[in-house]
Amino acid sequence: MKHKLLILSLIIISLFTLKSLFHTGFFTSHDGEHQIVRLMHFHQGLVDGQFPVRWASTALDGNGYPLFVFTYRLPFWVAEVYYTLFPNLANAIKFAFIVSYLLSALTMYWFTFVISKNKIGAFFATLIYQIAPYRFVDIFVRAALGEAFTFIFLPTLFLSFYQLALSSKKRWIYILLLTTSLSAIILSHIMILILIIVPVLLWFLVLFLLSNQKRSLVFSAIIAVISTIGLTAYYWLPAFVERRFTLFSTILGTYYQDHFVTLKQLFYSKWGYGFSMPGNIDDMSFQLGLGQWLVVFLALIIILSILIKKIFKLKLLKVNYSPTKLALLAFCLLLFVYGLFMSTVYSQSFYQFINKIMVIDLPWKHLEITIFVVGLVGALIISIVKSVKHKLLIIIPIIAILFYNNRNYLRVNEYVYKTETEYWNNTSTSNQNDEYAPKDFLTYDDDKPKEVIPITGNATVKITNQEPYHLEFETNVTTPFVYLKTNVPLYPGWTSTIDGVEAKVEESQGSIIFNLPLGKHEVKLEWKEEQIMNIGGESENQLLSRKSNEFVFTSNVISDHADLVTKVVYYPGWQMYIDGQNKQIPLYRGHIAVPLVKGYHNIVLKYGNTPLRKFANLISFLSLVIIITLSFILWKNKKLS
């Protein structure tokens, strides 16, 4: 059977399994709307001239957020292509999912054919890889776009090492493929690279032992790794260094402890569209898949039959194998056990160690490498089994089981219909815990009941109205004066009126207080956050423009001085210019503050690159230039070998 027909069949099957994504609207999921919001910020950053995009100005309730300092960006380049042509955020994200799923089928087919030298085996392996419950959890339940993209490059990563170890042809091409695969995984979801680092190193070790060109293999791998480090430095270097400026480690440092799975869940766990929960009360599935388990069981039978043939000279199955294929099959089963082990609580000590370097939130993400390995096992089985009859007896039932087992998983939970305006008005961070919020930034939550207590002097207090961000009370002061302390923290945006007259908001130890004279008074406290807030002095302010990387306004200070607070959270990269002069940025509860003297002023806040980011950008640019130049020279001289 020709490659073209098998590849076309894989494309048709893949499109069929994703038929729910061709429905109008979007779908409820863990991160679906987050992905839409990220694309929105990514697009706006590009429009505003950010390259690379790093800052999301309207996130964190409009205060700004270093979203793309830390978040993967490769999937959004794919979605951006669609959005540029057809401006629809939801459809662009669905398009990215479809592209990732189709490409993962093609790369898996390529890899497993090279390994097995068997077209049907490669076709079989690809279906095992594609039609797995976890793949549909990633798309329809979690909407994990970054992880979905890493499924494209896992096969090409392992293929590159295989070709560099066992083939002497087109060596530079496979060095480039290895570099591209590593770089793409980092830019799609760097956490997945950390999860697969042990399997990749073990794969390299096995190939090293099997290779007749060990020195060349090591040299090629070193070149690819160095190239990858350089190409992706613009992303990983700032992300690694700047993490200390955020709440990330504080919030997610021990998150993994609640998200191990049990062996029972790996065999079967009920399908659901909820979340991963502590223990085994999860409302989502972590099953490997019945078809996938059968493939592993068959691999064990084949290895056992080969051992029986060797030891007892008995032929249980007609097999045709080489030492290399048998070694790879045994190695794949070892990796399979490793993937399952790392998903369970038995591996907890590993996470305690690795979290000192990088936070891993969900151990069951190891299911990705497990599914990949099972696909490879499927290809090796078909290439080892000699009888055509036995091949068919393996392939046909397992493919049928794959489709039957996943028949109810090829759908979304519920469709939702939102306008583009609704998505563009979303001010969330797109992170569930806002973990990349700057450490100095204080969020404001005003849902708790309010209190007003005399701390000096005597007074009776009656709260007449209290709502989130609003407080009204009446008081009768019976001493010459009284200090009333509220449990409302002073935060930019609070205004107060006393007996109908606007009054300055005062604080004591971070809470709003009132200094009132003898008599009866009516007090109102309201919070309305504005782009520019005056916390001291008197001024007339006008916002001229706000972009993702720029905040420009004028201020006419009427009093001797004024202290202004902007609705821009500070993060390294912001610079402030007052009347054209670069000024040091003071902070007020994490916001950029602007102290001004009497007179008219122009204020410009600009977000750009820190020295570290400039250095990282330069490394990536030079790496790209060197790789392209070397590739051109080798191609021109016809030395691609």
Secondary structure by P-SEA (a helix, b strand, c coil): ccaaaaaaaaaaaaaaaacccccccccccccaaaaaaaaaaaaaaaaacccccccccccccccccccccccccaaaaaaaaaaaacccaaaaaaaaaaaaaaaaaaaaaaaaaaacccaaaaaaaaaaacccaaaaaacccccaaaaaaaaacaaaaaaaaaaaaccccaaaaaaaaaaaaaaaaaaacaaaaaaaaaaaaaaaaaaaaacccaaaaaaaaaaaaaaaaaaacccaaaaaaacccccccccccccccccccccccccbbbbbcccccccccccccccccaaaaaaaaaaaaaaaaaaaaaacccccccccccaaaaaaaaaaaaaaaaaaaaacccaaaaaaaaaacccccccccaaaaaaaaaaaaaaaaaaacccaaaaaaccaaaaaaaaaaacccccccbbbbbcaaaaaacccccccccccccccbbbbbcccbbbbbbcccccccccccccccbbbbbbbbcccbbbbbbccccccbbbbbcccbbbbbbbcccbbbbbcccccbbbbbbbbbcccccccbbbbbbbcccccccccccccccccbbbbbccccccccbbbbcccbbbbbbbccccbbbbbccccbbbbbbbbbcaaaaaaaaaaaaaaaaaaaaaaaaaaacccc
